[in-house]
Amino acid sequence: MADPPVDAQRGQGVPRRRERSRQSVKDVRRKVRRAQTIVPFGVGGIIDLRGESFVAADIQSWSRRSEEVKSPRLARKLGVQSFRSAPVIPAGKAAFASRNGPVYVRFPKWLFCPRCRRMALWRPELEQADKQPACRRCAGGSQLAPMRFIQVCRAGHMADIDWHRWAHSRSENHDQRQCQARRLRFIAMPDSSGLEALRVACLSCHAGRSLAGISQKNVLKRVGLACPGTHPWQSEGDEPEICEETPQAVQRGASNVYFPVTHSAIDIPSPADLPAEEEAAQRVFDHSLWPQFRSSEGSPIAEALRQVISDHCSVPESFVEGLRRRDTDDAVAMPTVVDADDDLSIDEWAALSAPESVTESPTFSVRRSTLGVRSDDAGSLQKLAAKIGSIVVADRVREVRALAGFSRYEPASSDDEDDEGGRVVKVGGASRAKWLPAVETYGEGIFLTVDEDHLSSWENLPAVRERTRRIEENLEASFQKDRLRARSGPVLLPRFVMLHTLAHHFIRQLSYDSGYNAASLRERVYARSHAPGSDHPPQAGVFVYTAAGDAEGTLGGLVRQGRPPHLVETLVRLLESAQWCSQDPLCADSTGRSLANLNRAACHACTLLPETCCEAGNSLLDRTLLIGDGEVPGFFRDVVRAALEESAEAVELP
């Protein structure tokens, strides 16, 4: 089911998204789906619309009439009061929709005419409603095309390349060095190929330079270009940041232009047997003013906020103050449902592993299932059933996905602005945002756990621990350490790598069996380690789900695959397929693959998934820990061997 399109208002160089009925084709191609306002066309992301290019402005341009999205657990973790999503265009009402959606700004502003090749620096005042920028020199007014290259920096800034400076960077005489004219052409040379065939030339002094070498590191610095410290949606009156980062030239559609920082949470209802005091505490933590009150100690508004929360939640003011004191000082453990460990997976694991413990909810409907393996089934199925702990099918789940910021050129190691990697730019700009853009989706999924006894015994094997230790050494040296530690916990356990790899192969196999393509499925791995002294139970499971923006959710394909006999067949097939890779033996014998050598036996041919599927950025994967090799026993090695022996016995020899 389709995610509804959103309305978008016009900013600096943003075409309006309303067309008359006779222009319905143009109206369709200018729509942005609501889910796309988070990823991939969220704040700071570039969107191409058939020859035009725009970038999403920050949330300061959003209308206050944006729809509220509720997710108290996610709001507490991110320290905001609420979430909002872009308003949708009602079906059949595109021509009458109000323009109160997010703003998209034309970028880059340097354009060229494909016919006469003249370049133009576009200005907002040249925009005309519902019209593309056109060449004023060519007969018929050819549509102007955006330049292919832009400049970005590790501080998250993005700007046009100064093409006048580039064209004159190899001036041969005094006139060329002193030329101030901005009459440029973007020429395609017929006698060359690649970037050498593309040349920016000045029509006044005939200076010029090809694009050969433009993507080399520090080439813009050698030309004399610096980062302006701005974002494309900022006006000329906005004060730029002082940026000392070296700008890098990249292609406008390159993958390192935009790294969104997103957070998601599954809507989990409160436990059915929640004590009265914990239930009251939960109401306080869910209140929209709680994040502001928690950080208002010593502020003049603290007393007013405490009184409002007390009245709305029907609890004494002393109770509200006590919760803040415990939250601030961390002197006493928080209630079970909101433990001091703020990882959202703890609540989700508790609800999915014990579905009978949560109250009925219109947004969370789960029930137990089985593999359906009988005592007279094949030995490989018996071994598989012994390794699997429990099966839960989710008929309906609600996920809220929020955009907190983005980085450029390099992915950020965490949400902190000053950590290694690219700096995270907050979606609210310089001011601290009280809300974040988000989207809610409804869907279905399959949750399975592995037997804790079998898993613990396997984890204690020396070969397994040694292989995981080497991966953890690479993780410790990686700039992604903080981000991945947030998923795996303080210590990388063998179960995390194994279950993460299982989730990837599960998704790949379900893409053949369930009717959903791989990019439509997502994973959540529950295998994090806990701090010493923690009383949290161990986690050992994966949740594979799909979600759509439509209120009715999805079509039931995953739930069907989670029932017997379909699930056991899917698991056996994925284990069999995990043995083979077209890149073997290079893949199987690898001692370090992917970025920062965070993978072992895992590559695009066998294990990796689209980036939207994986919560760990396609890192911490290893087929060997799943199915084993000659030295390391995989967790499911005996299942694979039994299945192969049964297949061999079934073959009739001539």
C-alpha positions in Angstrom: 0.0 0.0 0.0 1.3 3.4 -0.9 2.6 6.0 1.5 0.6 9.2 0.8 2.4 12.1 -0.9 3.0 15.3 1.1 2.4 18.9 0.3 5.5 21.1 0.1 5.7 24.8 0.2 8.0 26.9 -2.0 11.2 28.2 -0.5 14.1 29.8 -2.3 13.8 28.2 -5.7 11.3 25.5 -4.8 8.6 24.8 -7.4 5.1 24.7 -6.1 3.5 21.3 -6.0 0.0 22.4 -7.2 -1.0 22.0 -10.8 -4.2 22.1 -12.7 -5.9 18.9 -13.9 -4.6 19.4 -17.4 -1.1 19.4 -16.0 -1.5 16.3 -13.9 1.7 14.7 -15.2 3.8 17.6 -13.8 1.9 17.4 -10.5 2.7 13.7 -10.1 6.4 14.1 -10.7 6.7 16.9 -8.1 5.3 14.9 -5.2 7.3 13.7 -2.3 6.1 10.8 -0.2 5.7 11.4 3.5 8.3 8.7 4.4 10.8 10.3 2.0 10.8 13.4 4.1 12.8 11.4 6.7 15.0 9.3 4.4 16.3 9.8 1.7 15.0 13.4 1.2 15.0 14.6 4.7 16.6 17.8 6.0 19.8 18.3 4.1 19.0 15.6 1.4 19.1 16.3 -2.3 16.2 15.3 -4.5 16.2 15.2 -8.3 13.0 15.8 -10.1 13.5 15.1 -13.8 16.2 17.6 -14.6 15.8 19.8 -11.5 17.7 19.5 -8.2 16.6 20.6 -4.7 17.7 20.2 -1.1 15.4 20.0 1.9 15.6 23.0 4.3 15.7 22.6 8.1 12.6 22.3 10.2 12.5 26.0 11.0 10.7 26.3 7.7 8.0 23.7 8.6 4.5 24.8 9.2 3.1 24.6 12.8 0.1 22.7 11.3 2.3 19.7 10.7 0.7 16.5 12.1 1.9 15.3 15.6 3.4 11.8 15.9 3.4 10.3 19.3 6.2 8.1 20.6 6.9 8.8 24.3 9.7 6.3 24.6 11.6 7.7 21.6 11.0 11.3 22.7 12.5 10.5 26.1 15.6 9.0 24.5 16.2 11.9 22.1 15.3 14.6 24.7 12.5 16.2 22.7 8.9 17.0 23.5 7.2 15.7 20.4 7.5 14.6 16.8 5.8 16.0 13.7 5.2 14.6 10.2 4.6 16.5 7.0 0.9 17.0 6.0 -0.4 14.9 3.2 -2.2 15.9 0.0 -5.8 14.4 0.2 -6.6 12.1 -2.7 -7.9 14.1 -5.7 -7.2 17.4 -3.9 -3.7 18.2 -5.2 -4.9 21.2 -7.1 -6.4 22.7 -3.9 -3.9 21.6 -1.3 -2.5 24.3 1.0 1.2 24.8 0.7 2.2 24.2 4.4 4.7 21.3 4.0 8.4 21.2 4.2 10.5 23.6 2.0 12.8 22.4 -0.7 15.4 24.8 -2.0 16.9 24.8 -5.5 20.5 23.5 -5.4 23.0 23.8 -7.0 22.4 27.3 -8.2 24.9 27.0 -11.0 23.0 25.8 -14.0 23.8 25.3 -17.6 21.9 25.1 -20.9 22.3 21.7 -22.6 21.9 23.4 -26.0 24.1 26.5 -26.0 26.2 25.3 -22.9 26.1 28.8 -21.3 26.2 28.7 -17.5 24.0 30.8 -15.2 24.1 31.5 -11.5 20.4 31.2 -10.6 18.8 33.6 -8.1 15.6 33.2 -6.1 14.0 36.2 -7.7 14.2 34.6 -11.1 11.8 31.8 -10.0 8.4 31.6 -11.6 5.5 29.6 -10.3 5.3 26.1 -11.7 8.0 26.7 -14.3 11.4 25.2 -14.6 14.4 27.6 -15.1 14.9 28.1 -18.8 17.7 29.5 -21.0 17.0 33.1 -22.0 19.4 33.0 -25.0 18.2 29.9 -26.8 15.1 29.9 -29.0 12.4 28.0 -27.3 14.0 28.4 -23.9 15.7 25.1 -23.1 15.4 23.9 -19.5 18.6 24.6 -17.6 20.3 21.6 -16.0 22.2 21.6 -12.6 25.9 21.3 -12.5 27.1 17.8 -11.7 29.7 18.7 -9.0 29.2 20.5 -5.7 31.4 21.0 -2.6 30.9 19.6 0.9 33.0 19.4 4.1 33.2 17.2 7.2 31.4 19.9 9.2 28.2 19.2 7.2 28.3 22.3 5.0 27.4 22.2 1.3 27.7 24.8 -1.4 28.2 25.5 -5.1 31.7 25.3 -6.4 33.0 28.7 -7.5 33.2 27.9 -11.2 34.6 31.3 -12.1 37.5 30.6 -9.8 37.9 27.1 -11.2 37.9 28.3 -14.8 40.6 30.9 -14.1 42.7 28.7 -11.8 45.2 28.0 -14.7 45.3 31.5 -16.2 48.0 32.0 -18.7 48.3 35.8 -19.0 47.5 39.0 -17.1 44.1 39.6 -18.7 42.9 36.1 -17.6 44.2 36.6 -14.1 42.4 39.9 -13.7 39.1 38.8 -15.4 36.0 39.5 -13.3 33.4 38.6 -15.9 31.1 35.7 -15.0 30.2 34.7 -18.5 31.0 30.9 -18.5 30.3 27.9 -20.7 30.2 24.3 -19.8 31.8 22.6 -22.8 31.8 19.0 -23.8 34.9 18.2 -25.9 34.3 15.6 -28.6 37.9 14.6 -28.9 38.2 13.4 -25.2 36.4 11.1 -22.8 35.6 11.1 -19.1 36.0 14.2 -17.0 38.7 15.5 -19.4 36.0 16.0 -22.0 34.1 18.4 -19.7 35.5 21.9 -19.5 34.4 25.2 -17.8 35.6 28.1 -20.0 35.3 31.9 -19.7 33.7 33.6 -22.7 35.4 36.9 -22.0 39.1 36.0 -21.6 39.0 32.4 -22.9 40.5 31.0 -19.7 39.3 27.5 -18.9 40.0 24.2 -17.1 38.6 20.7 -17.6 37.1 18.7 -14.7 39.9 16.2 -14.8 41.1 15.7 -11.2 38.3 17.6 -9.6 37.4 14.8 -7.2 41.0 14.5 -5.9 41.5 15.3 -2.3 42.3 19.0 -1.5 42.0 20.0 -5.1 39.7 22.9 -4.2 42.1 24.1 -1.5 44.9 24.2 -4.0 42.6 26.3 -6.3 42.1 28.7 -3.4 38.5 27.8 -2.4 37.4 27.6 1.2 34.3 26.4 2.9 31.8 29.2 3.2 30.3 27.7 6.4 26.7 27.8 5.1 23.9 25.5 4.1 21.9 26.0 0.8 18.7 27.0 2.5 20.3 29.9 4.4 19.6 33.4 3.1 22.3 35.9 2.3 21.5 37.8 5.5 22.3 34.7 7.7 25.6 34.8 9.5 27.9 31.9 8.2 29.8 29.7 10.6 33.5 29.9 10.8 34.6 26.6 9.2 38.2 25.5 8.9 37.4 22.2 7.2 38.8 21.6 3.7 36.0 21.5 1.1 35.9 18.5 -1.2 34.3 18.3 -4.6 31.8 15.4 -5.0 29.2 14.5 -7.5 25.8 15.8 -6.6 24.3 12.3 -6.4 27.3 10.6 -4.6 26.5 8.5 -1.6 28.8 10.5 0.7 26.9 13.7 0.2 24.3 12.8 2.8 24.4 10.5 5.8 21.1 10.9 7.7 21.0 10.2 11.5 17.8 8.4 12.2 16.3 6.8 15.3 13.3 4.4 15.4 11.2 2.7 18.1 8.4 0.2 18.0 5.3 1.2 19.8 5.2 -1.0 22.9 2.1 -0.9 25.2 2.6 -0.9 28.9 2.8 -4.3 30.7 -0.5 -5.8 31.7 0.6 -6.3 35.4 2.3 -2.9 35.9 2.1 -1.8 39.5 0.2 1.3 40.3 3.3 3.4 41.2 5.1 2.4 38.1 2.0 3.1 36.0 1.9 6.6 37.5 5.6 7.1 36.8 5.0 5.9 33.2 2.3 8.6 32.8 4.7 11.3 34.0 7.5 10.1 31.7 5.1 10.1 28.7 4.0 13.7 29.4 5.1 16.1 26.6 6.5 18.5 29.2 8.6 16.0 31.0 11.8 16.5 28.9 11.6 20.3 29.5 10.9 19.9 33.2 13.8 17.4 33.6 16.3 20.0 32.4 14.7 23.0 34.1 16.2 22.6 37.6 16.8 26.1 39.0 14.7 27.7 36.3 11.8 30.1 37.1 9.4 27.9 35.1 10.3 24.6 36.9 7.5 25.1 39.5 4.9 25.8 36.8 5.9 22.8 34.8 5.8 20.6 37.9 2.3 21.7 38.7 1.0 21.2 35.1 2.5 17.7 35.0 1.1 16.9 38.4 -2.4 18.0 37.4 -2.4 16.2 34.1 -1.1 12.9 35.4 -3.1 13.0 38.7 -0.1 12.6 40.9 1.3 14.7 43.7 3.9 17.4 42.9 6.3 15.7 45.3 6.1 12.5 43.2 7.0 14.4 40.0 9.9 16.1 41.8 11.1 12.7 43.1 11.2 11.2 39.7 13.3 14.1 38.4 15.7 13.8 41.3 16.2 10.1 40.7 16.5 10.6 37.0 19.1 13.4 37.4 21.2 11.9 40.2 20.9 8.3 39.1 20.8 7.4 42.8 18.0 4.9 42.6 17.2 2.5 39.8 14.4 3.7 37.5 11.2 1.7 37.2 11.4 -1.5 35.1 9.6 0.0 32.1 11.9 3.0 31.9 15.2 1.6 33.1 18.3 3.7 33.4 19.7 1.8 30.4 18.0 4.0 27.8 18.4 1.5 24.9 14.9 1.0 23.4 15.6 -2.6 22.6 15.1 -3.6 26.3 11.4 -2.8 26.3 11.0 -4.3 22.8 12.7 -7.5 23.8 10.5 -7.9 26.9 7.3 -7.4 24.9 8.2 -9.6 21.9 9.7 -12.4 24.0 6.7 -12.5 26.3 3.7 -11.4 24.2 1.2 -12.4 26.8 2.7 -9.8 29.3 1.5 -6.7 27.3 -2.0 -5.3 27.1 -4.0 -5.5 23.9 -3.3 -2.5 21.7 -4.5 -1.4 18.2 -0.9 -0.8 17.3 0.7 -3.9 18.7 -0.8 -7.3 18.1 1.5 -10.3 18.5 1.0 -14.0 19.2 3.1 -17.1 19.6 3.7 -19.6 16.8 5.8 -22.7 16.4 8.1 -24.3 13.8 5.7 -27.2 13.5 8.4 -29.9 13.7 7.1 -33.3 14.6 9.0 -36.2 16.3 9.0 -38.2 13.0 10.5 -35.4 10.9 14.0 -35.4 9.4 17.0 -35.2 11.8 18.0 -31.8 10.4 14.7 -30.3 11.3 14.9 -31.8 14.8 18.3 -30.2 15.3 17.0 -26.9 14.0 14.0 -27.0 16.4 16.3 -27.6 19.3 18.3 -24.5 18.5 15.3 -22.2 18.1 13.8 -20.9 21.3 10.5 -19.3 20.5 8.5 -17.9 17.5 6.3 -14.9 17.6 4.4 -13.5 14.7 3.4 -9.8 14.8 0.1 -9.2 13.0 0.4 -5.5 13.5 3.2 -3.2 14.8 3.7 0.5 14.7 7.1 2.0 14.1 8.1 5.7 14.5 11.2 6.8 12.7 12.6 10.2 13.4 15.4 12.3 11.8 17.8 13.9 14.2 20.4 15.3 11.9 22.9 14.4 9.1 26.5 14.5 8.2 28.4 14.9 5.0 31.5 13.4 3.3 32.0 10.9 6.2 29.4 9.2 8.3 29.3 10.4 11.9 30.5 8.0 14.6 27.7 9.0 16.9 25.1 11.8 17.4 27.6 14.1 19.1 28.8 17.0 17.0 32.5 16.8 18.1 33.1 13.1 17.6 35.2 11.5 14.9 33.9 11.3 11.4 31.6 13.9 9.9 30.0 16.4 12.2 26.3 15.9 12.8 24.2 18.9 11.7 21.0 19.1 13.7 17.7 19.3 11.8 16.7 22.4 13.8 19.8 24.4 12.9 21.7 26.3 15.5 18.8 26.3 18.0 17.9 23.3 20.1 14.8 21.7 18.5 11.8 20.9 20.8 10.5 18.5 18.2 11.9 16.4 15.3 10.5 15.3 12.0 9.2 11.8 12.1 6.9 9.3 10.3 4.8 6.5 11.6 4.4 3.2 9.7 2.3 0.1 10.3 3.3 -3.4 9.4 3.9 -7.0 10.4 6.9 -9.2 11.2 8.4 -12.4 12.5 10.3 -12.6 15.8 12.4 -15.6 16.6 14.8 -16.4 19.4 17.5 -19.0 19.8 17.9 -21.4 22.7 19.9 -19.7 25.5 21.5 -22.9 26.7 22.8 -23.9 23.3 23.9 -20.4 22.6 25.8 -19.9 25.8 27.7 -23.2 25.3 28.6 -22.2 21.7 29.8 -18.8 22.8 32.2 -20.3 25.3 34.1 -22.2 22.6 37.7 -20.9 22.3 37.6 -20.7 18.4 34.3 -18.7 18.5 35.6 -16.2 21.2 38.9 -15.7 19.4 37.2 -14.9 16.0 34.8 -12.4 17.7 37.8 -10.9 19.6 39.5 -10.0 16.3 36.4 -8.4 15.0 36.1 -6.4 18.2 39.7 -5.2 17.9 38.7 -3.7 14.5 35.6 -2.2 16.0 37.6 -0.5 18.8 39.8 1.1 16.2 36.9 2.2 13.9 35.5 5.7 13.9 32.0 4.0 13.9 32.8 2.5 17.4 30.3 4.7 19.3 27.4 4.2 16.9 27.9 0.4 16.7 28.4 0.1 20.4 25.0 1.6 20.9 23.7 -1.5 19.0 25.9 -4.2 20.4 26.4 -3.0 24.0 29.6 -2.4 25.8 31.1 -5.7 24.7 30.7 -7.3 21.3 29.3 -10.8 21.9 29.5 -13.7 19.4 25.8 -13.9 19.5 25.4 -10.4 18.1 27.5 -11.1 15.0 25.9 -14.5 14.5 22.3 -13.2 14.9 23.0 -10.2 12.8 24.2 -12.4 10.0 21.2 -14.6 10.5 18.9 -11.6 10.1 20.5 -10.7 6.8 20.1 -14.1 5.4 16.6 -14.3 6.8 15.7 -11.1 4.9 17.3 -12.4 1.7 15.4 -15.6 1.8 12.1 -14.0 2.7 12.5 -11.7 -0.3 12.0 -14.9 -2.4 9.3 -16.5 -0.2 7.1 -13.7 1.1 6.5 -11.5 -1.9 8.3 -8.5 -0.4 11.6 -7.3 -1.9 14.6 -7.1 0.3 14.5 -3.3 0.4 11.0 -3.4 2.0 12.2 -5.5 5.0 14.0 -4.3 8.0 15.9 -5.9 10.9 16.1 -5.4 14.6 18.8 -7.5 16.4 18.3 -8.2 20.1 21.7 -9.5 21.3 23.2 -6.6 23.1 25.5 -7.0 26.1 24.8 -5.2 29.4 27.0 -3.4 31.8 28.5 -5.3 34.7 26.0 -5.7 37.5 23.0 -5.2 35.3 19.9 -7.2 36.1 18.7 -7.3 32.5 18.1 -10.8 31.1 20.2 -11.8 28.2 18.9 -11.1 24.7 19.1 -13.6 21.8 16.7 -12.9 19.0 15.9 -11.1 15.7 12.9 -9.3 14.5 12.4 -9.0 10.7 9.5 -6.8 9.8 8.1 -4.6 7.0 6.1 -1.4 7.4 4.3 1.0 5.2 3.0 4.5 5.6 -0.6 3.4 5.0 -2.8 3.2 8.1 -3.9 -0.3 7.2 -0.3 -1.6 7.2 0.8 -4.4 4.9 -0.7 -7.5 3.3 0.2 -10.4 5.6 3.0 -12.0 3.6 5.4 -12.1 6.6 2.8 -13.5 9.0 2.1 -16.3 6.6 5.8 -17.2 6.4 6.0 -17.2 10.2 3.5 -20.1 10.5 4.2 -23.8 10.1 5.3 -25.3 7.8 6.6 -22.3 5.9 9.0 -20.9 8.5 11.1 -24.1 9.0 11.4 -24.4 5.2 12.6 -20.8 5.0 15.2 -21.3 7.8 16.6 -24.5 6.2 16.9 -22.8 2.8 18.7 -19.8 4.2 21.2 -21.9 6.0 21.9 -23.9 2.8 22.3 -20.7 0.8 24.6 -19.2 3.4 27.2 -21.9 2.6 27.8 -20.6 -0.9 29.1 -17.3 -2.2 30.2 -16.5 -5.8 33.2 -14.7 -4.3 34.4 -17.8 -2.4 37.1 -18.6 -1.4 38.0 -14.9 -1.2 34.9 -14.2 0.9 35.0 -17.2 3.1 38.7 -16.8 3.9 38.6 -13.1 4.4 40.3 -11.6 7.5 38.7 -8.2 7.1 36.1 -6.8 4.7 34.0 -3.7 4.4 34.7 -0.3 6.0 37.3 -0.6 8.8 37.4 -4.4 8.3 34.3 -4.9 10.5 33.1 -7.9 8.4 34.6 -11.3 7.9 32.9 -13.8 5.6 30.3 -11.4 4.2 30.0 -9.5 0.9 27.5 -8.1 -1.5 27.2 -11.5 -3.3 26.1 -13.4 -0.2 25.1 -11.3 2.9 25.0 -7.5 2.5 21.6 -5.8 2.2 20.3 -2.4 1.1 21.2 0.3 3.6 17.6 0.8 4.6 17.4 -2.8 5.9 20.3 -2.9 8.2 20.5 -1.0 11.5 24.3 -1.5 11.8 25.3 -0.1 8.4 26.1 -3.6 6.9 28.8 -4.1 9.6 29.6 -6.8 12.1 28.7 -9.7 9.8 30.3 -13.1 9.4 28.8 -16.2 7.7 31.4 -18.4 9.5 29.9 -17.8 12.9 26.5 -18.8 11.4 27.4 -22.0 9.5 31.0 -22.7 10.4 34.1 -23.7 8.5 37.0 -26.1 9.1 38.3 -24.3 12.2 35.4 -22.3 13.7 32.2 -24.2 14.5 29.2 -22.2 13.4 26.1 -22.1 15.6 24.0 -24.0 13.0 26.8 -26.2 11.6 25.3 -29.5 12.8 22.0 -28.5 11.2 23.7 -27.8 7.8 25.6 -31.1 8.0 22.5 -33.1 8.7 20.6 -31.4 5.9 23.5 -32.2 3.4 23.7 -35.8 4.5 19.9 -36.2 4.1 20.1 -34.7 0.6 22.9 -37.0 -0.4 21.0 -40.1 0.8 18.0 -39.0 -1.1 19.9 -38.9 -4.4 19.4 -42.2 -6.3 22.7 -43.4 -7.7 22.6 -45.1 -11.2 
